[in-house]
Structure formats: C-alpha cells, structure tokens
Amino acid sequence: MRQKYIYGVVQGDQKALFKIPGLGGSPVYASAQDGLACFLSDYSGREFGAFSKEELVRSLFIHQAVVEKIMQEHTVLPLKFGTLMAGEEEVLSFLSQGHHLLVGALARLHNMVEVEVAATWDANQVLRELAGQEDIARARTAMSTMPPGKALQHQIRFGQMLKDAMDRRRDSYQEQMLAFLKPLALEVQDNVLVSDQMVMNVAFLLNKARQQEFDERVSHLNDLFLDRINFRIIGPLPPYSFATVEVGRPDWEKVESARQFLHLGKSVSEPQIRKAYRHLAAEIHPDLNPGNGVSAERWAKLRQASETLLAYCRGLASLEPAGGSFSINRGQGESALLIKINRTGREEVEESRFGGGVGHAGYAGSYVSTAAS
C-alpha cells in the first residue's frame, strides 16, 4: 500500500516538486495548508522494523539528506525518522491539528541551527598516562608480588581504579569544554558517548549569526588541549536534538482502560484528570504504603493512565481548540493525531552521523568541521 513518508515542516505555502529523491526513490514534494508546508514523498516499501541495521543506516542518510536540503532554504522542523501517514488527506489533517504547536515551534527555532561537537582522545595513551600515577603504580607493583590465588581479585580492583581515574579525567575535560562553549548556545543536549575514545558528544542550539564565532571557539579549544584531544564539528544541522516532531494515534483500549482506572466518566478534561490523579495518589503512593508491592505496581499504573488520558485530551484539543472536555469514544479518538515535539537522544542517528556526516569536511590540525555547503 502506498503511504506518505514525512520529512519536515516549514512555514509557507509551497506546493512544488522538490529536486531530491526521497526514501524508495520517489521525488520529494511539498503539500501546504494554512501557512504551513509539509515535505513528503510516496512510500510503498517494507515496514522499517523489518529493516536490517545496514538498511536502517542507509535510510537514515536519505532522511537526513532531505531534511538538511530543506534547511538550506527554510527553518525546518524535522519529523521523527520513520513517520508514515496514510495519504494526502491525513497529511493535511496533521498540519491542521498540529497548527498551533508547529507554528510556535517554528517561531522559536527561526534562524537557529544545531551544531554537534564530538571530542575524542587516544584511550590507550590516556591509560598509559594514568598507570603512572603514584596510587595506581603502587597498586600495580603490589599486585605483581601476590600469589596467583590472590592476584585475580586485585587485578579486578586495579582495573576499576584505572576506569575511575579515566572517568574523572573525562569529566574534568568535559566540564572545561562545556564552560568554554555553552555561553554561545541557547540550549545544550548531551548525546551518547558511543565508545571509550569519546570524551564529549554534545549538541548545541545556536543562532546562525554565531556559527563562525562558535567554530573559532572550538578551534581555540583544540589549541588549548594541544594534541591530547581531537575535535569534530558536525553541522549546521536542523534541530534534531531539540525539536523533533512525533506523530501517533491514540490506542483506544489503553484510553478506555485509563479512564476506568481513574474512575472518570465518558467526558474528560485535563483538570478532571489531574484531580483524579491527586486523589488516587494520596491513597496508593508507595511512600504511604512501605513494603507493599501492590501499591508500587498501582502507582506505576496510575502515572501511565494519567499520561495516556492527558495525551488523548491534547490530541483532541488540536481538533477542538475551544473545547475543555472531550468525549471518550472510539470514533472521535480514532480521528485524533497525537502530535508531540520532543527533545530527542541521538542514538537512532548516531551511527549514520559518525559514519560520515552529510556535507563537506575542512581540516585545521586535529580540528574538523563538517558543514553543509
């Protein structure tokens, strides 16, 4: 079945073909409504959950290439990788239901870009340096004189000493780097350290006007750390880490189960949900029932139920902005889209990034800048 794959949202009324192929090779085009445009392409491939790791990485490259091409001309709000919709009508419904949320996010991100900084070191060299520290050297000497039966325990302890020392040095370096770079950023997002070679992996949200100044600061950091650290800048990028749109549909069974758990009627509002939550929380909070495993389980279910119903109300609020209460019925629920704008970790795109970013690289000593041209 042919679906629509969604890449990103911009402000404007574009309805033209975009000169770049999307996932599956279909051309990317824009569909617009009420001052918002959504970039999409036809998709009739397999479900992404059935992809191999290599296929996922290739697909991520395509997704990122499209979003970053859009960014060259617009402030773009990226969609989560793998977002599919049933057809053009659902795409327009998404723009309509999410209009207020999407417009607000685009206004906040106007003239903003994401820049990622990865700092790496030679982990083996660091370990050799740390092994020369007095306490670690003393522990190694003591271990060498022990009989085999006792040495194993001390080897484990020695390894932990080395790891702790390495972590302390990494934390110290990170603190220095962030203190130097943070003043230029509006927001900062830590990313996963994908190997022991990494010292820092952080995304910075910058005003475009400060990109050159930011690059110069990273270059200065490179000079300060001499040959101990290699720095790599990836960007400018769309704000993947700070504002990625996620779209879903309510799970009717979960919504109905949550309503019953909170003892609510067939019409609910956010204030009613919060009131019911507070009432039940006073009865079942684990701190008020120590040692009661059932209370802990009910507490987790209470939190999940309230979050489910709040998401349901917010999804319907985009359909009925003036409404305060919303009916819980299957027909209405199935017409709602749950639209969220998340700060996201980058584990799902990290491999494609460090396999080689989209763009061109320039070198200045051990300092590397990867930027779209």
N, C-alpha and C positions, 0 to 999 in steps of 0.2 A: 504494500500500500504506500502511495506517495504521500510524504509528510513535508512539513516545512521546518527546516533547521534554522534556528535563530542565532545571530552573532552579536548584535548590539543595537542600542537605541540612541538616536541623536535628536536634537531639536531641529525642526524644519519640515518641509513638505515635499521632499524628494520622492519621486516615483519612477526613477530611471534605472536602467540596467547598469550594473557596476562592472568594470572591466577587470574582473578577477574571478577565477573558478573557486567554487566552494567545495564542501565535502561531497564526494561522489562525482565531482567534475561539473555539476550544474552551475550556471552563472549566478552570481550574487546580484540581487536587485533590492530596491527599497520600496516599502509599502508604507503609506503615510495616512495619518488621521489626527485631526485636532492639534496640529502643530508639532506632532511627534512622528518620526520616521523610524522604521524597524528594518534592519538589513537582514536578509534571509535568502535561502536557496532551496530548491526542491531536493528532497532526500528520499530514496527508496531502498537504502541499504539495510544491513542487519542491525539488530539492537547492539548498542555499544557494550553492554555487559557480556556479549559473546565474542568480543574482540580479543585478540592476543595482545600481549604487552607491546609488541612492536607496532601492531596496527593502531593501538591507542596513541602511542607517541607520534606516529605519522599524522593521525587525525588531529592531535593537539597542535602540531605545527601548522596545519591548514587553518584551523580555527583561529590561532593567534595571528597568522599572516593576514587573514581577512580583517580581524578587529584592528590590527595595527595599521593596515592600509586605510581603513575608515578614519582612524585617528589623525592621519595626515591632513585631513580637511575639516574635521569636526571634533568637538568634545564628545566622546563616546562613552556610554555606559555599557560595559560588556555583560553578556548573558553567560551563565554558567555553562561550561563545556557539556555538550550532550543534550541541550534543550531542544525538544521537538514539539511541534504543535500540529493539530490535525489538518488544518488548511488555512486559507487566507482569512476566512471569517473568524477563526479563533485568534489569529494574529491581531486583527483589528480589535477584537474584544479585549485582548491583552493590553493594547495601547489605551483603550478606553477605560478599562477597570483600574489600570495602574497609573493613569494620567497624573494625578496629583503627586504620587510618590516619585514617579520617574522625572517629572519636571523639577521637583525640589532637589533631587539628587544631581541632576544635570546642572542646575544653577550653582550648587555647592562646588561642583568639580570644574566649573568653567575656568579655562586656562591652567588647569592642573595636569601634571603628569606624574607617573610613578617611575622612580629610578631605584634599581636594586644594586646593592653593593655587597659583593662577596669577597671576603678576605681569607686567604689560605696561607698555610705555613708548611714547612717540611717537618712532619710529625716525628720522623726518626731522628732528625737533628735536634729537635726540642728534647726528646727523651734522653739523648746522649748528654745534653747540657744539664738536664735535671739530675741525671745519675751522678754528676759530680758534686752536687750539693752535699754539705757535711753530714746531715742526718741520713740521707739516702745512701751515701757512700759507706757510712758506718754500718748501716743495716745490711748492705751487700757483703761487707767484709765479715760481719758476724755470721751471716748465712753460709759463707764458704767454709767455715770451720766446723759446721754442725754435722753430726752423723746423718746418713741418708733418711733415717726414720723421722727425724725432726725437721729436716730441711724443707719438706714439701709445704708444711704449714707456714713457714717463714717466707717461702717463695710467693705464696698467695698474698701474704701480708705486704711483702716488698712490692709486688705488682700493684696492689691497691694504693700504696704510698706514692708510686710513680703516677698513677692515674689521678689521684687527688692533687698532686703538685701540678700536673698538666692542666687540670680543670681550673685551678686557681690562676695560673698564668693566662689561660684563655679568657677567663672572666675579667682579669685586670686589663688585658688588651682591649676587649670589647668595650669596657667602661670608658677607656681613653678615646677609642674611636667614636663612640656614640656622643660623648661630650663635645667632640670636635665638629660632628656633622649635624646633630639634632637642631641647633639653633636656626638652620636654614630650612627646616622641614615644617610643614603644617601638621603632619601625622607620621607616625613610625609604626611599622609592623614587623615583628620578628618572624623569620622563616626558619624552616627546619635546617639544622646542620646535617648535611647528607653524608658526611664522612669525618674521620678524625683529622683530616687535612684542613677542615674548615674552622676558622676562628670566629667569623661573623658572617651572617647571611640575613640582611635586613632590607626591607622595602621602605622607601621614603616618598612621601607625597609632597611634591614641590610645585610652586608657581613656575610656569615656563620661563619667566624672566630671570629666575635664579639658577637655571641649569648650568650656565657657564661658571658661575661662582661656586656652585656645588662641585663641579668637575675639578676646579682648581684646588678646592679643599681636599678632595680625595688624593689628588696628585701630591699635595703638600704632606698628607699623611704618609704617602709612600716614601717621601724623603725622610720623614721623621723616624720611620721604622727601618730605614736602610734596606738591607737585603733579607730581613727576618720575615717580612710579610709581603705577599703578592696581592694586589687589589684589582678587582674587576668590576666595572660598572656595566650594568645591563639596562639599556633604556635609551631614550624615553619610551615608556610603555603606557598603555591605557591603565586605569586604576584597578587592576585585577585584585590586589590585596585589600583595597579599601572600600570598594563598592562593586560587587558582582551580583547581578540580578538572578534570583532563583524563582522559578515558577512551578507550582504544583496544583493539584486538585484535592479537595477535602476527601478524606476516607470516611464514607458515610457511617460505617459500622463503628469506627472509633469515635466519631462525633456523637452518635446516639449513646454509646456506652459512657462517654464522658458526662453527658447530660444527666444520665441516670445516677452516676456515681456522686455528682454534686447536688442531686435532688432538685433539679431545676425543671421548670415547665417547658412547654413546646416553643416558647418565645423567650429569647435570652438577650441580655445586653452585657457590655463589659463591666459596668458597676455591679450587676447581679452576680456575675461570675466571681468577681473579686470578693464580694460579701460572702458568698457561699464558701469560697476558698478559706477565708479567715475563720469562719465558723467551724469548719471541719478541722482546720489546722490546730485550733485550740483543743480539740478532742484527741487527735491522733499523733501530734508531733512526738518524735522519738525521745526528745529531752524530757517530755512529761510522762513517758512510759518506758523508763530504762529497763533494758533486758527483754523487752517484748518484741520479738522478731516480726510478729504480725503487724505491729504499729509501724515499724520501719518500711515494711512492704506496702502498707496502705498509704504512708506518707509519699513514697515514690509514685504511687498510682495517682494520688491527689495532684501532685505537681504536673504530671503528664496530662491529666484530664483538664486542668485549668489552662495549660498551654494550648491544648488541642482546641478548646472552645474559643479562646481568645483569638487564635489564628483564623478560625472559622468566621468570627464576627468581623475581623479586619478584612477578610476576603470579600464578604458580602458588603461591607461598608463602601468598597470601591464601586459596587453596583448601585447602592442606595446611600449616597453620601449624607443625606439629611436624616436617615433613619437612626434611631437609638437602639431599638430592639429588632431582633432578627428571628424569623421562624426557623425551627429546625425541621426541615422536611427534605426528603431525598431530591425532589425535583429542583428546588431552589439551590440546594447545596451543590448539585452537580453542574450548575451553571456558573459557579464562582471559581475564580482562579486565586490561588494563594500566592501573592507576589511579595517577595522579601528582597531587601537589598542587604547583603551580608558583607562583613569583613571576612575574608577567607584566608586560610592557610594555603600555602602554595605546593603542598605535597603532590597534588594531582598534575601540576605542570612543571615541577622542579626538574624532572629528568630531561624534558624537552629543552628547558632553558639552558641547563649546563651541558647539554649535548651540542649547543651552539645556538645562540640567540638569532632571531630574525634581524637582519641589519648588517652593518659593516663594522669591522674592528680596526682601531688605531692603537698604536703601542707607544708608550713612553717609559722606558725601563721596564719594571715589572708591573706597571700600571696599564690596565687595558680598559678601553671604553668601547662598549658595543652600543651603537645608536642607529636608529632608522635614518636613512638619508633621503 
